[in-house]
């Protein structure tokens, strides 16, 4: 929702006596309340004393908080008319963590995510695949 104070004289910063000029901070972007629900779960399992696997599932959904005066939501996917339209995002991830010797981890994983509706607004693609591999040495 919009903040209770719209700061007509400027927005105060953490530095004493320094203000962001009036109008530089948007304080009326949520004329209709935005509700973003998030759920996730995951698990990690030690296959052996030196090998772990992990997985996670993530999901977010938001309501349509586009004010009626601004029109209706049109389009689909990345071509939806506004980021204020209803939408969702989901992702799954998987990780393998191998410890060949004490204080050394070799790991690899991947996350696949999808966006729909308003949460897809501004994205180049509706699906993203993010692989990662690495080596960690602890001292």
N, C-alpha and C positions, 0 to 999 in steps of 0.2 A: 504494500500500500504506500501511498505518498507519505513523506515524513510530516509530522505535526507542525513543524516550523519550516517555512519556505525560504528563510534567510533573505529577506528583501534588501538588507544592507550588506550582503556578502557573507561568505562562508568562512568561519574561523578555522585556522590551522593549528597545529600543535606548537608552532612558534608564537610566542607572546606578541600580540599586537599586529600580526600579519594576517590579512584576510584575502580570500579569493574574491575577485570582483563580482558584484551582483550580475546574475544571468549566466555566469560561467559554469555553475553547477546545476544540473537538471534536477528539479525537485517535484516535477509533476508528471513523471513517466508512467505512473501507476494509478490512473483515474479509476480503473477497474482492478481490484486486487489480483495479484499474480499468486498462484498456488503451484509450487513445484514439489512433487512427491518423489522421494528417492528410496529405493530398496536395494539391498545387496546382500549377498551371502558368499561364503567361500570356505574352502577346506584345505588343510595341509596334511600330508601323510608322509611319514618316514618309511620308505620301502626297505632300506637298509640303514645302518648307522651313518653311512656317508652319502646317502641319496634321498633327497626329498622331492616330492611333487606337490604342486598346489594348483588350485583352480578357483575361479571366481566368476560370479554372474552379477551384473549391475543393470538397473533399470530406473529411468527417470521419466516422469510425465508431467506436463504442465497444462493448465487450463487455457481457454481462450480469453485473454484479457485485453483484447482490442476494443476500445470504446466504440459503441454503435455509431457515433458521429463520424468516425474515421472509415466507415464502410465495413464490408464483410471480407472474410478470408477467401482468397481465390488462389488457384494453382495447387501444385503438389510438389513434394520433395524439395529440392533446392530452389525451385521456382515458386515457392509459396510467397504470397504477397507481403507478409510481415512476420517478424520474429515473435510478435505478440499473439500469433495464432496458436491454437492447441497443437501439441506435438509430443513426441517422446524420443528417447534414445535408449538403446540397449547395447550391452557389451558382454563378451565372455573373454576370459583370460586363462592362460595355462603357463606353468613355470616348472622347469626341472632344475634342481640345484644339486650339483655333485661336489663333494669334498674329497679330492684325491689324497691330500695330506692335511695335517693340522694347520689351521689358519689360512687355508686357501680354498676358495669357492670358484667353481666354473659353473655358469648358469646360462640358460637360454629360455626364452619365453615368447609368447605371442598374445596380442590382444586384438580381437576383431570387434568393431563397433559399427552400429547403424544409427542413423538419425531419420526422423520422420516429422512432417508438419513444420510447425513454427521453430522447433529446435534445429531444423535443417537449413533454415534461412541463413544465408551467408557462407555455407559450406560449398566446397567445390564438388564433392561427391557425397552420396548418401552412405557409402560404406568405406571404412578405413581399416587397414590391416597394419598393425605395428609390431614388427618382430624386434627382438633384442637379444644380444649375447654379451657375455662379459666375463671378466676375471676379477676377483676381489682378493686382495692380500691384507690380512689383518695383522697389526703389530701390537 
